[in-house]
Amino acid sequence: MKKQPETAIIRRITPSLDNARYAIKRAIGEQVVVEADIFKEGHDEVTALLKWRPVGSKTWRETPMQPIGNDRWRGALRVTTAGMWEFTIEAWGDVFFSWQHELDKKVSAGLQDLQSEILEGCAFVEAAAARASKKDAALLKKFSAALRKATPEEAHVIAQDSVLCGLMAVHADRSLATTAEPPHPISVERERSAFAAWYEFFPRSAEGKPDSGSKFRDCLGRIDDARAMGFDVIYFPPIHPIGATNRKGRNNSLKCEPGEPGVPYAIGNNRQGVNGGGHKDVAPELGTLEDFDWLVGEINARGMEIALDFAINCSPDHPYVKAHPEWFFKRPDGTIKYAENPPKKYEDVYPLNFHNDDWRGLWDELRDVLLFWCGHGVRIFRVDNPHTKPVSFWEWVIAEVTAQFPGTVFLSEAFTRPKMMQELAKAGFNQSYTYFTWRNSKAELAEYLTELTQSELKEYFRANFFANTPDILPEYLQHGGRPAFLIRAVLATMACPVYGIYSGFELCENSPLPGREEYSDSEKYQFKGRDWNAPGNIKEYLTRLNAIRRQNRALQEYSNLRVQVAENDHILCFSKTTASLDNVIVVIVTVDPWQPQTAFVRLPLAEFGIGESEAYVVEDLLTGERFTWRGSRNFVALNPHTRPAHVFRVRRWQDRENGQDIFA
Amino acid sequence: MKKQPETAIIRRITPSLDNARYAIKRAIGEQVVVEADIFKEGHDEVTALLKWRPVGSKTWRETPMQPIGNDRWRGALRVTTAGMWEFTIEAWGDVFFSWQHELDKKVSAGLQDLQSEILEGCAFVEAAAARASKKDAALLKKFSAALRKATPEEAHVIAQDSVLCGLMAVHADRSLATTAEPPHPISVERERSAFAAWYEFFPRSAEGKPDSGSKFRDCLGRIDDARAMGFDVIYFPPIHPIGATNRKGRNNSLKCEPGEPGVPYAIGNNRQGVNGGGHKDVAPELGTLEDFDWLVGEINARGMEIALDFAINCSPDHPYVKAHPEWFFKRPDGTIKYAENPPKKYEDVYPLNFHNDDWRGLWDELRDVLLFWCGHGVRIFRVDNPHTKPVSFWEWVIAEVTAQFPGTVFLSEAFTRPKMMQELAKAGFNQSYTYFTWRNSKAELAEYLTELTQSELKEYFRANFFANTPDILPEYLQHGGRPAFLIRAVLATMACPVYGIYSGFELCENSPLPGREEYSDSEKYQFKGRDWNAPGNIKEYLTRLNAIRRQNRALQEYSNLRVQVAENDHILCFSKTTASLDNVIVVIVTVDPWQPQTAFVRLPLAEFGIGESEAYVVEDLLTGERFTWRGSRNFVALNPHTRPAHVFRVRRWQDRENGQDIFA
């Protein structure tokens, strides 16, 4: 038999991931609305508290939960600092409030002989006084004394006294309270994890030279350009030594010509010796570790942050191959196996065996790689193909790294089946690549945006909307021309607080390998000449979008997106609002990159705090234009070439001064 | 870091109650269809096994699970004996089947240099041989030898050999398998817990004498009558000594005339001394404990079983009051509080305080009461008002009792809010009273029957449909006359494998207290004269219904009820079928006790294994009539007085002999 029998029942707590096994995610300042089934036997008045605290703190914060019908209760908490928090629920049958309720019924029924009941109440109040601070105890004793000599009617009034009730709530008898176990963890993201604009470029391409690579010391121009556009995370594909054995040539050719730079994902080159040339080194052609440190300092000085790629790939020349052959998969003849996806072969990459006999040694080493770069100022890692490594590894390594370097951010590049992507997010990845790249029609976008922000996913799976990547040139961009780039830029920036582009997007680069969603002459395999200010670029548009994001709090929140009605299958309308409605944004964007489109859109005015017949102003933040609308249904005309989108800030009527209407 | 990193992910197992905290319920022979999200990193072929066993057994039974899309897997198990079982899932990335899959892709792509791959396969087969029995090992070694000298094409064929695949599945390498924790419990009900017809009567009313009570030795007539009607559980309200202090008189009068028998729920009378006269005693007016033992023997000899009431109520005269005053609630003046529901007072009942300082003593004593009656042959307890005692008490006491007396059945009489009723069922109650009594319209019945048998409730909440109780004379029965009794009898018997009536139902007793759903002159408070064969009784109809239940397996299953379309708001149609379709029952019943009703009903013929244009026979098991129907839509005419229902057994066409159609 248990020591203390459970008295209250607390079940079906939401949000809850796999019975509190995993943490939900929140940004600083965000709410968690917690619900649970709470009840107990008999007729006692139940009190339930929502309790929360940063993990490690000894003190719970508490707020009462309210019943919302059918024994379901609700309460809300707010997290205020980054890091791991936890919440739980405590409930009990409250003797005082049960007594108050019974007394009320008896007095209302006209019962007179209530001396015993009144003395019972005194006892409860005195017991609370014994638990209370000196000041509260004195107050409580006064109530008890008054109660003791009260008539039933007087006792009835005293029992309902709001000061007494407040004190009795604070000093309640919780000796038989039940607390839900285990507590539910909440991972609170630091600001740049929750709101950021990523710009990805290959440092060797910084200057856009067609025949040779740039170095770390040459990157400031590209970084300043990105900063001017409004980006604040600079993300580099792997910067480590690139293998020589089976090095790939341009367009993934098996034959590599002399001087070709190789694929940065074929990591490791032991020419620098057994202890060098791997994941803890920089490619000599980019510079030295000192150069890298200098660059990180320059980036930070600009108010930006660097993100590195964590790609667990080893070239045949990686130092691990000689030092730890047991970490790799072997053929029957004892040689190491390269990666395959039959019939495709990847002779330049050796996969690692995470369950080899020395798996602890391997896991520790990979953790140490991350810690090494954390030691060099890196706090964001974009993880390459995490879904081909055990989820248990990620859960472990992310916990290990964040224990030493709190706030380290991990982005999961898992383009795979939904449940694996979700599990990685649960296991600790702060952000995830998504299917956004392949959601292009209005119907697809509406469904996907709703799933991400309204389903259980919103609790733990936080999207990073990349519009393109070095591996993905979506068909939509291949065929839609410059308008397609504008449209995708609007969608990525406005729908998701964290998004990114891979450099070249701003130049509308869209030349594919025939029949593929890949770039021709991809800079993964070669040097690439570029004019970073080539005509037709959309840098100004991106700059404007990034500025709008920074100036509008509603665009920095994740789960506040709601798809609205637009009466045209090519026009998507969605709103994002702050809880206080001080920032109401409505985005109306065509997804047709070819033809002009018009639509009536319908806005939920009541939700925006606007009466149905009231005038309000929509200000297009892209152009500065202002339109006065009235009623929920209004007309818009979009043109993919000149005006692919409206980004409206909705301004409510506030006052009238000097015959002029003022809109907030 | 964990000892062995988890390799497969197993999540969202269903059915699962509060993360395997509580057991789901099944009858002997029933299936559990288990689903889960199962996947792992990378591209390995995943194998998943559903495993189950009686708790305590060392050996798991196993069956492969099958993927059903989107990383969801499904498997089914069958429980074969009463008692507690458990299931879990084991999954792993299978090296052999991954190899087979890769070899297939390589051979299909025309690759020729596969010597290394073939040797790898040999190694897997030989490793399996090392794990296998001698006989299997010999077979496996033959395959390995053949493989070793095979061409790629030959190896491809060998790798797909069904004998080899079967052996490799049986002797798979599970060294890196993941097993879901904790295992999920299954409570398998014994036969009479899953299928029974209860008949409740007050033993003191056995002979129907108006001025004096019957004794245990007088009960055989009533029991034989119940048996003749087809009942197999005889349920007695409390049989213990009845308190004298504040004894209630007829119709719940505060004044009790001399000679009035009192309420059996006011338990305890210390006239027999401190150690007697409580929950472990029989009321002397019913006889002795020896008489009770004799009666239990007679009931069992008739193939029936007794059910006792477990009512944790104490009269002021209960021995506990003197022996354990600390078990009760006290007033400030030290006197014991009686039960109240303000402004109502129950001066004849002292409630017990389950959290008093000696709560262990109280809990142990209550367990001992149950064990005492188990020792006297009782294996079914109907528990009075369990929702006013802690759920944790029930969870504990049911486990304690069933550990010593396996198969003891507990019926929860909790007419309260849904979540408490559900929690009690989860905590261990085998059966539950329901809202059935107050579901009278077609729409209400259709919704409630569907909720009970199709929602998550079906996994653990097993209804016992009582048509009336000593406390409840539903309005429907008060006003609907004899047809109402026929209709409710059809519903209770046909919709639910376990049901009950309180005696007098068969006589259509329906005289209420004015404006209440209670009986006037209730025998809870007085002796009651009755003619058990009074004219207008429905004993023959009940007898027929009980016989139909026994003869039709589909009516003995719980979750197989499906509401079907009847094109009339007063006619309810539902089907119950066995999985093999060897027993297909369709019940069509009017819920209008006044007027004749007609309807077209629509049957899901394909689900019954009948073609849309095929002829089939419906045999009315109540009358023996047979109708030949064709097509899903057919006409019925019901009359509440003469034919309130059809209970059809659907007979499919089987053969034609001598120009005659034969229907199964």
Interface residues (C-beta under 8 A of the other chain):
Chain A: M1 K2 P5 E6 T7 I9 R11 R12 D18 N19 D37 F39 K40 E41 G42 H43 N70 D71 E102 K105 K106 A109 L111 S116 L119 E120 C122 A123 L176 R331 P332 D333 E340 N341 P342 P343 F354 H355 W359 R360 W363 H387 T388 K389 P390 V391 S392 F393 W396 R417 P418 K419 M420 E423
Chain B: M1 K2 P5 E6 T7 I9 R11 R12 D18 N19 D37 F39 K40 E41 G42 H43 N70 D71 E102 K105 K106 A109 G110 L111 S116 L119 E120 C122 A123 L176 R331 P332 D333 E340 N341 P342 P343 F354 H355 W359 R360 W363 H387 T388 K389 P390 V391 S392 F393 W396 R417 P418 K419 M420 E423
